[in-house]
């Protein structure tokens, strides 16, 4: 056992000795500690815990819940004869949500890896599941499909595995709450509500945790689908030949921004296929680097098409060839700039992506080939910080000359970061980005993703004495300090001129913390594994943790400010404490006493019986976004875990209040309301 009480394997280095009769020998042995790799051991039991689930191939998905919701991992494992399988943990100790599934069943559980690097989790599959899902196609014929689950308040949909060959999936281990379920064909692995809900509408269910007397039965019906197969060809000279590696997008026709889209690519013989396409009107777009885009309109609604079950298409793309660019980069005095980065940027949607990147040679020259014809932006960036941008049109089968490009001198930013704890400096970085992309940068950083060059223009590390330096072209910038110790970024805006030298200082305030204990109001017992979430006044979630076995929690490194703290315990009413004010270095005590929750469910109707699209409506009790509930396409909604008392149920669309209704709830009550528009 180590000094910190964490288990470790000890290896002694052997030493050969010779002992004489009666001799006493002092011996020194070198011991080496080897920590076992961090991993979760799952032990699965079936038949209500009577028998181990042995020699079963299972898929395991893990997503971090605390301290951040950014990391996920997956693996396919095989249980041994005792039902055991081991899942590595690649990140630091944390609380994870785990989904373990095999065809026909899926179980959701929580893994607390904060106290030990190697937690053991026993999972019992009861005789009766919480949800019994049946997936059918036309004429109610059972079919195998993927099932996707979304918990209310979560950001992501989870693929929780596939049904068995009879279209059945049994779901276990869900905490009580509101869930959306949807089924998709096996050709669609990931589900996105904005892109898929018009074709695969979700079904909402309410789940209560605990022993199940009768499973909630849910039937998910797949739309009628047919197969679309085809071949891409191109004409060069007088002959036609198959076109491999073409990108094929099958996009549902309509005016919606988020259209249902399927993607494939052609093989060596030019062939491609979409195994299951819901009926409707589509646009098939085929693109290839050396060809013009081709577009075909497909109607998958004709009777003869439906009866045949397959549509065959031939897509012809006109060959135009690939082009390139060349040029030479010099500094303000005309000297060549070697080892500068030349990036070719292509417009995509509302932004740009880097199509290709090369370095200039010692004489400042560069050449980039294999560029499809079209309009590009070319960014030239020297290691000393100078940047210039040029727009250019590239033609096919030729090199477009850009000539001599003069690089303007950069501005130099000398910075200093003051912190209360110098160990933070190793984990903090400085990001320079245009003000217009600052929000996008924050989204990347808070999800532990590396921001692309189109969002952040330069990144600098901070030295041990808190200093950093940036070389940037003239322009307006947002300088953002962010890293693991900070829950919120610290930023300053600068306007820089060519060759200007600017000093800037960041003084990070001493962080504060929120701690407390969660108990049941009816018996005073502590509530373990309650989820504690901290929000800014604008509703942005900055931290989340869970209570320990004594119901206690602690959230550290919170910058000074005013926050809301939400507490949700399993099977209990959610509670929110608003206006929690923290000054520099404060420790706020926020305790919660949770009561058995009440529920409000109901329907939205339009006076006169008119039809309304409810997909983008939200219901908020007391204008509290942390308790928001979405409205399904039929206008139905349900809000769980409300504390007893007076509530105002408010209906919003696009941030605008449409209607409100007051209700008074008693402990454990379920109340039905109707909201008329």
N, C-alpha and C positions, 0 to 999 in steps of 0.2 A: 504494500500500500504506500502510495506517495504521501508527501507531507500535506498535499491538498486533498487527501482522502479519495483521490480518483484512482481506480484500479490501473495497473500497468503490468506488463509482462517483464520479468527480470531475467536477463541472460548473463551467466557467469562465464568469463573467459577461462578455459581449463589451463592448468599448469602442472607439469610433470615434476614430481619431487622424489627424492630418495631419502629414506629414514634409516638411521642406524639404531641398534638396540639401546634403549634408555635415553635417546636423544629427544630434546624438546626443540621444535622448530617454529619460529614466527612466520606466519604465511599471510601475504597480502593478495587478495583477489579483487579484480576489477569487475564491478557489476554495471551493466548497461540496461537502462529502462527503455522499453519499447511500448508505446501506447498502441492499443488496438485501434484500427481505423473506426471512425464514427459510423455507426450503422444501427438501423432499427431491426429488431427480430420480431417478426409477426408469427404468431402461432394460431392457426385456423382450425376451428372445430365445426362439424356439421351435425345435423340431427339434434339441434338444440344443445350442443355441447357434449354429446355422448361419444362421438367418434372423431378422430383427427381427420382433417381434409388432406389426405396423403396423396403424393405423386400427382398433384394437380398443377397444370400450367396456369398462372395467374398474371394479370397485368397490374402493376402498382403505379399510381400517380400520386406525387406529393407536392403540395404547395405551401409555402411558408405563410403562416398567419401573423406571427409576431416574432421579431420586432417590426418587420415590414412585409408587405404583400407583393413581393417582387420576384421571388425565386421559385422555380418548379423543376421537378425531375421525374423521370419515368423509367421503368424497366420491366422486362418480362422475366418472371422467376418461376421456379418449379419447387413446390413444397416437398419436404422429405417424408419419411414414413410417419413422423410424429406431427405432421402438419406445419412444419417450420420452414420459413424462408427469410432471407436476410436482404434488406434494402440499404445500400450505402447512403450516408448523409454527406453531401459534398460541401455544405456550408457550415457556419458556426451553429452552436447550440441555439435552439429556437423551438417554437410551437408550430406544428405542421398539421394541415388537413391531409388525410390520406384516403385514397379511393383504391380498393382492391376489387378486381372483377375478373370474371371468366364468362364465357358465353352462357347466358341465362340468369346470371345473378351479379349483384354489385353491392358492396358494403362501404359506408363512409364512416371514418373514425378520426379521432384527434390523437396526435402523437406529441407528448411533452418531452422534448430532449434538452431541457434547460439544466436539469440537475445531473444528468448522466449522458455520456456520449453514446451509450449503447442501451437504449430503453427496450424493454420487452413488452409487447402489446398482444394480449390474447383477444381473439375475435371469435365470437360465437354466432353461428348462423341459426337463428331460431327456426322452429317449425313453420311459423307464420311470418312472412315479411311485412314491412310497413306498407309497401306499395307493390301491387301485382300489375305489371304493365303488359298489355297485349298489343302487338303491332300487326295490323292487317292492311292488305291492299284491296283492290276492287273485289266486289262480291264477298267482302269480309274474309278473304283467304289469308291465313296466317303467313307471315313472311319474316325472314331474318333481316335485321336492320340495326343501325346504331341508335342508341338512346342518349340524349343530351339533357343535362340538368342545370338549372339556374336557380340559386337561392336568392331570395329577395334581399336587395342591398349589396349583393356581390357584383363585381365588375365583369367577371368572365362566365361564359357557359362552359360546362365540363362535359366532355365525352366520357360517359361512365361505362362504356363497353357495349357489347352487342347482345341481342336476344339469342335464344337458342333457335334451333331449326323450326320450332313450332311457334316462333314469334313471341316467346315469353321471356320477361325479365323480372326477377324478384329483387327488390331494393330494401336494404337494411341500414340501420344506424343513423338515420337522419335526425338531427336536432329538430325540435318542433319549430314550425314556421311555415311561410308561404314558399312554394316552389313552382317553377314552370318546367314542363317536360315537353320534349319534341322528339320525333323519330325522323331519321333521314336514311336514304339508301346507303349501302356500304361504300358507294363511290364518293360519298360526301362525309369526310371524317370530322371536320370542324364546322360548328354552327355559329353564325353571326345573325342576331335578331334583325338589325337594320337591312341586311342583304337577303335573308332567307325567310323571314316571317310571312311575307305575302304568299309564298309557295308552301312553306311548312309552318303553319301557325301553331304556337305553343298552347299547351293546356295547363291551367293552373290548378294546384291541389294544396290543401292545408294538411299539415302533418303534425301529429302529437307524438312526442317521444314516450317511450316506455313499452310495457308489454302490450302486444297487439291481440285483441280478441278476434278481429276480422280485418284482413288487409283491405286497404283502399284500392279498388280496382279502377284502372285507367286504360282506356282503349285509345291508341294513337293510330290514325289512319293515314297511310301514305297516298299521295295523289297518283293518278294513273300516269305511268312513265313508259317511254319507249326508248329504244337504242338509236343513237345517231352515230353513223360510221362514215368515214370518208377518206379521201386521198388528196394530197397537195402535189401539184405539178407545176413546172415552170418551163418556159420556152427560151432556149438560147440558140440563136441562129435559126435553123430550119427544123430542129428536132425538139420534141418535148421529153422531159425526163422527170422522174420523181424528185420531190424537194424534201429532204430530211431536215429535222430541227426547226421546222416552222412552228410558231406559237399560235395556238387556236383558242379563241375566246368565244364562247357561246353565251350571249347576253340576252336576257329576256327583254322584249320590246316594251317600251313604256316611257313615261316622263319622270319616273322617280329617280332621285340622285343615287340612291343605294339600290342598284338593280341586281337581281339574282343572276349570278355569272358562274359558269363552269369553265375550267381551263384545262387544256391538254397540249401535247406537242406531237409532231409527226415523227415517225420512226425512220429507219434507214430507207425503207421502201416508200416513204411519204404517207403511210397510212396513220390514221388516228381514230379514236372512238370515245364516245361518252356513253357509258353503259346504261344509265338511267336518267332520262331527261323528262321532267314533268310536262304535260301537254300545255301548249300555248304558242305564242308567236315569238320568234327569236331573230336576232341578228348574229350571224357567224362572221367573225373577223379573223383573218389569217395574216400574220406578219412574219417577215424574214429580213435579216439584216441586208441582204443584197437585192430585195425585191420591193415593189410597191405593195401597199396594203390592199388586200382584196376583201370584199364584203358581200355576203349573200343573205337574203331574207328567207327564213324558214317558217312555214306554218305547220305546226304539229297538231292540227285540229281536224284535218280531213278524215272522213270515215275510213277510206281505203288505207290511209297512213296508219291509223290506229289499229286497224285489223291486221296489218302486216307485222306490226310490232317493231319495225326497223326503218330508218331513213338513211339512204346512201347519198352522199354528195361528193361532187368533184370540184375542187377549188383550184383555180388557175391564178398564179401570181406572175406579173410581168417583171422580168429581170432588168434591173437598172445598174447593178454593180455597186461596189464599195469605193469610197473615196478616202481622202486623208488631208492633213494640214501639215505645214512646215513653217518655220520662222526662226528668228534669232532674238535673244533677249539681252539687252545691255542696260547698264546703270545710267545715272544722270550724267556722268562724264564720258559715256560712250564705251566703257570697258565691258567686255562680255561677262555675263553672270552664269557661272556653271553650277550644276547640281541644284538648280531651282526646280520646283514642282510645277508641271503644266497639267492642268485638269480640264477635261472636256466635259461640260455640263449639258444635260439634255432636259428640256422642260417636261414635267410629268405632273398632271393634275394641277394643283395650286403651287407646287414647288419645283425643285430640280433634283436630279440625281447625277452622281458622277459616273459617266459612261466609260472613261478611260483616263489613265494617268501615266505620265512619263517624267523623267528628269532631263534637264538640259545638259548638253555635253560641256566640256571645259571651255569651248569657244562660244558657248551660249546658244548653240543651235539645237533644234528639236524637230522630230518628225513623228506624227501619229497616223497610223494607217488603219484599215478595216473599219472605217466609219460609215454607217448607212447615210444615204443622202438626207439632207435636211438642215435645219437651222440649229446652231449651237452657241453656247457661251463658253469662252476659253478663259480660265483663270490661271494667271502666272504668279507664283508665290516664291520669293527668295527666302533662304534660311534666315537672313537678317530681318525679315519681316515685311519687306516691300511686296505689295500686291497690286496687280492691275487686271482689268477685265476687258475682254474684247468679244464682240459678236461676229459670227461668220457663218456663211452658207456653204455647205459642202456638197459638191456634185459627185456623180458616180464615175468610177474608173478614172479618177484623176486626183492629183495632189494640189490642193488650194494653198497658194503662197500667202502668208501673213506679213512677210517683210520683217524689217527691224522694229522691235517693240522696246520702247524706253520705259524702264521701271522707275516710278517716282520714289523719292526717299521716304522711308516709313517714319511714323511718330513713335517715340519711345515712352513707355509708361513704366515708371519706377514705383513699386508699391510696397507697403508695409502692412502686415496683419498682426494685430495685438490680440492675444488670447489669454484667458485665465489659466489654462492648462496647456503647457507647451507640447505635450504629447499629441494634441490635436493636429499640430502642423503637418505631421506625416500623412494625415488622412484627408487634408483639405486641398482643394485645387481652385485655381482661378480660371473662369471661363469668360471669354470675350465674344459677344454675339451682337448682331444688329438688334435694336429694341423690338422690331417686329417679330423676332423669333424667340424672344425671352420666355414666353409661356410654353412654347414647344420644347425649349431646352429643359425647363423645369419638369415637364412630363417625362422626358427621357431619364433625367437624373433620379427622380423619385421612384422610378421603376428599375433602377440599377442598370440602365441601358446606355451604351456608348452613343452620344449624339453624333449625327453625320456632319461632314464638313459644310454642308449647305445650311446648317443651323448655327454651329459654333465656328468662329473663324480662327481662334487660337486658344490653346489650353496651356497653363503654366503651373508647375509645381511650386510649393512654398518651401523655402530653405529653413534650416533649423533656427535661424534668427528672425524668421517671419517675413523675409523679403522675397519679392518676385519681380520679374521683368517681362514686359510684353513689347513686341515690335509689330505695329499695326499700320495699315494704310490710313490715309485721311478719311474721316467719316464719323458717324455717331455710333456709340457702342454702349452696351450694358455690360458692366463688369460684375460677375456673379461669383461669390465665394460659396462653395458647397462641398460637402463630404460626409462621411458616415456619422461623425458626432453631431452634425446639425440636422434638425428636423425641418427647418425652414431656411432657405437661402438668404444671404445678405448681399445686397447689390447697390451699385452706384452707376450713374449715367455720365458719360464723358463725350465731348465733341473734340476731335483731334484734327490738327492741321498737318500738312506734310513737314517732315523733319522737326516737328515740335517735341519737346521733352517735358513730360508732365509727371508730377508726383501725386500719389493718392494714398490715403491711409484708411484702413478698416479697423475699427475697434469692436471686436465681438463682445457683446454683453455676457456677464456671467450667467450661465444657464440656470433655469429653475426646474422644479420637479413637482409632480402631483402624485400623491399616494393616498391610500385609504383602505377600507375593508368593506366587503359586501356581505350582508346577512339577509336571511329571510325575515320578513316582518312578523310572520305568524308564530315562529318558534325560536327565533334568534340564532339559528344554526348558520355557520358560515357557508357561503356559496362558492365552491371551487369551479374553475374553468369558465367563470363569467367573462365575457368579452368587454374590455374597456377601450373606448375609442375617444380620441381627442380631436376636436374640430376647431378651425378658425372661425371668426364671425361670418366669413363668406361661405362657410359650409365645406371647406377643403379639409379632408382628413389628413392629419400630420403624424399620428402615432396610434398604435394599437397594441394591446397586451392582454393577457388573461390572468385571472386570479389564481393563487396557489391553493394548496389544500386547506389553508386557514382563511381563505377568502380575501387575502391581502394582495395588493398590487402596488406597483411603483412605475411611473413613467418619468424617465430622466431626460436631461438635455433639451428642455423646452425653452425657447427664447421668451423673454418678457413679453407680455401681452394679455389679451382677454380671450378666453376659450370657453367652449362647451364640452362637457364630458358626458358621454353616453355609456350606460351599463346595461348589458343584456345577459341574463342568466337563463339557462335552459328551463323552459316550462314556466317562466316567471315574467311579469310585466317589465318591459323596458323602462328605464328611468334616465332622465337627462338633467344635468345640473348646468345651467347657463351662467354666463357672466363670472366665470372663475378668473379672477385677475391675479397676474403674477408680475411682481417686480423682479429686478435683477437678483439672482441668488435665492429667491423665495422657495419655500416648500409649502404647497397648499394641501390641506387635508380634506379630501372629498370622499365621505362615506356614503354608502347606499344601503337602504333597507327595502328589499324587493318584495312585492306582494304577488299572489297569484293573479295573472292577468285577465283582463276583459278583452272582448273582441267586438269589432264593428264590421259588418259585411252588408253589401247592398248592391244597388244597380242605379245607373244613370239613364234617364229616359228623356226624350224630347217631347215637349207638349205638342199634341197634334199627331204624334206617331211618326214624325220624320226620321229618316235614316241618318246616322252620324258615324263618322270614322273615329273610334275612341282610342286608337293605338297610341297616340301621343299625349293622352291625358294622364295626370297624376293626382292622387288624393293625399293630402297632407293633414294630419291632425295637428291643430294649433300652429300651423305654418312651420312645423318642425321638419326640416328636410331629412333628418336622420331616421324618421319614422315613416317616410314616404312609401306609398304603395302604388304600383302601376295599375292601370285599368285595362282589362282584356278587351278583345275586339267586340264582345257582346255588351260592353258597358258594365261589366261586373267587377267588383273589387272586394278586398278583404284586408283588414288591418288587425294584426294580432298583438297581444302583449301590451295593451294599454293599461296604465294604472287606473284604479277606480277614481271617479270624480267627473267633473264637467270638462267636455272637450268640444272644440269647434272643428268639424270635418270640412276641409276646404278643398275645392276642386280647381286645379290649375291646368293650363295648356300654354306651353312655351313661356313659362314664367308669369303669365297673366292670370289673376284670380277671376274665375268665371262664376262660381256659386259657393255658398257655405251653408252648413247646417249644424245646429247645436245638439249634442246628446249628453246625457248623464248616465254613467256606467257604474254598476255595482261590481264588487269583486266576483270574478268568475263568470260574469254575465256575457252572453252573446246577443247583440242587438242588431236588428235589421233596419236599414234606412233606405229611402229612395230620394235621389236628388234629381229634380226636374230642371231642365234647361229651357 
